[in-house]
C-alpha cells in the first residue's frame, strides 16, 4: 500500500510535475483532496520560510505527513528579485492582482529592458514534515531571462526563462523535457532521498 503524503498546494501544474517525478513511490494528495479549502499563509521573508510555514500549517490542522514548496525566480542584476515575491511581484509593486503571471512577467521585462546581464536562477525549496520531523531541501537551475516571452507550456515565468545550456525557454519545452532538468525536479529528487531514508 502506498504511503500517503499531502502536497500543500492546489496548483494543478505543480501536482502533475511532482506526481510525474515521484511516480508510484508515494500517493500524493492535494489540499482539495484532503478537504482543505482555506488560504494558507505565505508571509515569511524567504522561500524556505514560506515552504515551512505552509507545511506546518497543513500538518498541524490535518494531522498528516505533508510537504510544501515555494519557488522564486532570482535575477542577478536585480539583486535577487523577484525572489520570495515571485508570485506576487506585480502586486507588490502596485501593478495587478496577486498571482498574475502576465503582469509579473511584464514588470520583469520592463526592469530588464536594455540590460545585457540577464543571468537568473529558479530556486525551489521544499519543506517536509513526517511524524513531526522537519526537513528542508532545495533545487536550483541556472539560466537567463529572454527579451520576450516564448512558448505556451508551463506557467509563471516559464516563457521568459532559458535554462543554462539550452536554447528554448521552459515554456517551449514539453513537460517531459522541463521535468528532466527543472528546479522542481532537483528539489523533488532531494525530497525523494529524504523519503527513502524515512521508509
Secondary structure by P-SEA (a helix, b strand, c coil): cbbbbbcccccaaaaaaaaaaaccccccccccccccccccccccccaaaaaaaaaaaaaaaacccbbbbbbbbbbcccccccccccccccccccccccccaaaaaaaaaaaacccccbbbbbbbbbbbbcccbbbbbbbbbbbbbcccccccccccccccccccccccccccccaaaaaaccaaaaaaaaaaaaaaaac
